[in-house]
Amino acid sequence: MEFDLLSEIWDAIVRFYGEHEPVIRVVSYVVSPILALLAFLWNRKDRKEIIVKSTELGRLEIEVDHAHTLVREEQDKLQAAQDELAARGDRIAELEDDLRKITDSSNALWALRPSPSFNTHRASLWDPSGARIVTIGNLKGGVGKTTLAANFAAYVSETLEEDVLLIDLDFQGSLSNMLMLAIEREDVPSNVDKLFDPNANLITLEEANVHLAKKLKRGWLVPSNYGFAQVENRLLLSWLLQADGGIDVRHRLANVLLRSEIRRSYKVIVLDMPPRMTLGTVNALVTSHFFFVPTILDSLSAEAVGQFLTSVKQVGLDLDLEIDLKGIIGCMTRQAEPTGNEIRALDLCRKAGHLWREDEDFVLKATLPRKVDIGSASGVDVAYFGKDGQGVPLRRWFDPLFEEMCQKIFPAK
């Protein structure tokens, strides 16, 4: 049946073609050239677009190659600049290291240029009602300077209820990091740099200090970080080249802190000096009315006390200063009562004190014992406000020592 249908369709097509063959031939003669012409024109248009696109593509490839060349040239220039910068940085680091070695190893550095006498100027600024400026220092690290400074400030602020200012003169910033963490601040700016400007004044100090209200309601801190090392090195080089001008770099801190309007703002100003004879250390000694020397009670640390006092005494002679030692403090003692080794170390400390003044015992009776709770707080918080494992306030270990220190600083009339 399907075959019959296809046969019928084919027969119909044959009949149609036979009946209209002349017409179909005429149409094919006319339509075919038209279709051929249209195809030719269409192909020509496509070819022109292809040529335009190819030309544009070639131009873009040339521009890209040129851009790549420029980028490579700029990268080469940048690499050369980075190499030069790195070389200069290495050279600066070498110079700073050399300078640090000089300052660490030779106290004679500070006698290379004569110092204008500062005692007369300091005496003229002495105000019985003004702040006592106290340096806590030792050229041996790890003896408890920072712990002592921070907790003594807490004692002045919270127990004596007096205003106290702490100044961190160590570019390592141990005191600054401890107190800034204690008030939940992670940034530690090097504000102490500002106090070494020859034009620094009360406004400068107010801008530089940080109120420690979250821990010390009446305490303020002038923080320090590694940027201060660059300031020290720059000022020292200028001083050695006699290009510092104005106020002697050894008197910069005193020029600020001994002003009556500043000293009357605080009861005590505590200077935490670094374990190096740096510009900050010399400024602390020039500025201070008194200084205390904390030490661990072992033979090596006790001998270091004598070396430190000898260095300080020489600086005083070179700079025409009257520096007043108020006490040598035993820190991190093993028991409430000193052990045999600690007693021998205390005797060495007394002998070291006799180098300062022969007829006086500078070793304080109270010591700061080695306590786990105090040690765990060091570096991150102020131990004075903490409690031990039994809930007993840690201040009981500090108060006897700080009371004795205050008796030295504020003697009874």
Residue, then its C-alpha position, 0 to 999 in steps of 0.5 A: m500500500e505504501f509503495d502504491l502511494l509513493s508511485e502515485i506521488w512520483d507520477a504526479i511530479v512527472r506530470f507536473y514537470g511535463e505540463h510546466e517544463p517551459v515555465i520551469r526552464v525560464v524561471s531557472y534561467v532568471v533565478s539562478p544568476i540572481l542567486a549567484l550574484l547575491a552569493f558573490l556580494w555576500n561573500r565579498k562583504d564577509r571578506k571585507e569584514i575579515i580583512v578589517k578584523s584581521t588588520e585590527l587584530g594585528r594592530l592590537e597584537i603589536e600594542v600588546d607586545h609593546a605593552h609587555t615590553l614596557v611592563r618588563e622595563e618597569q619591572d626591571k626598574l622596580q627590581a633595581a630600585q628594590d635591590e638598591l633599597a635593600a642594599r641601603g637598608d642593609r647598610i643602615a642596619e650595619l651602621e646602627d649595629d655598629l653604633r649600638k655596639i659602641t654605645d653598649s661597650s663604651n661609656a667613654l662615648w658620652a665624654l667625647r664632647p664636654s657637657p654643659s653643666f646641668n646641676t645648676h639648671r636642675a637645682s633652679l627647677w627643683d620644686p619641693s612640691g613637684a614630682r620625684i623623678v625616679t629611674i629604675g635601671n640596671l645594665k643586666g637584663g631580666v632582673g625585674k626592672t619592668t615588673l618593678a616599674a609597672n607595679f610601683a606605679a600601680y602602688v602610687s596610683e591605687t594605694l597612695e592615690e597619687d598621680v604617676l607618670l611612667i616613661d618607657l625609654d627602652f626601644q624593646g618596649s617591654l613596659s609599654n607592651m605590658l601596660m597596653l595589653a593590660i588596658e586591652r590596647e594592641d597598638v604600641p606607638s613610640n610616643v617617647d620620641k616626641l619628648f626628645d624634640p628640643n621644643a617639647n613642652l607640656i602640650t607635647l607630653e599631654e599628646a604623648n602620654v596614654h591614660l591607663a584608666k582601665k588599670l591605673k586610675r591615676g596612671w599615665l604612660v609614654p610608650s616606646n617601640y623599636g622606632f625609638a632606636q632610630v631616633e636615638n641613633r639619629l640624635l647620637l650621630s648628629w651629636l657626634l658630628q656636632a650638628d645637633g644644635g640647640i639643647d644638648v641631646r643628653h639634656r632633652l628629657a630633663n628639659v621637658l620633665l623638670r619644668s614646674e608645670i609638668r612636675r606639679s602634675y604628678k607625685v612620681i615620674v618613673l623612668d624605665m631605662p634599657p639594659r644598655m648605656t644608650l641615649g635614653t639611659v643617659n637622659a634618664l640619669v641626667t633627669s632623675h632625682f633618684f635611682f634604684v637598682p633591681t637585681i636577682l640575688d645570684s653572684l653573677s647578677a650581684e657582680a653586674v650591680g657593681q659594674f653598673l654603679t661604676s658606669v653610672k658614677q663615671v657618667g656622672l663625672d663626665l657629665d658633671l651630674e649629682i646622681d643619687l642612688k636610693g637603693i639596691i633591690g633584691c628581686m625574685t628571691r626564692q623564699a620570704e627569708p633569703t637563702g644562703n646563696e642569696i645572703r652571699a649575693l646581698d653581701l656582694c650588692r652591699k660591697a657594690g654600694h660601697l663603691w658608690r658611697e662607702d659609709e652607707d648600706f644601699v640594700l633595701k630590707a624588703t625584697l620581691p619574692r619569686k612567685v608563680d602568680i607574679g611571673s605569669a602576669s609579667g609581660v601581659d598584666v599588672a600583677y599588683f591587682g592579681k590574686d594567688g591560687q588561694g585568692v590572696p591579693l598579690r599586693r601583699w608581696f609588693d607593699p612592704l618593698f614599695e613602702e620602703m622605697c617611698q620612705k627613701i623617696f619621700p623622707a620624713k621631715 
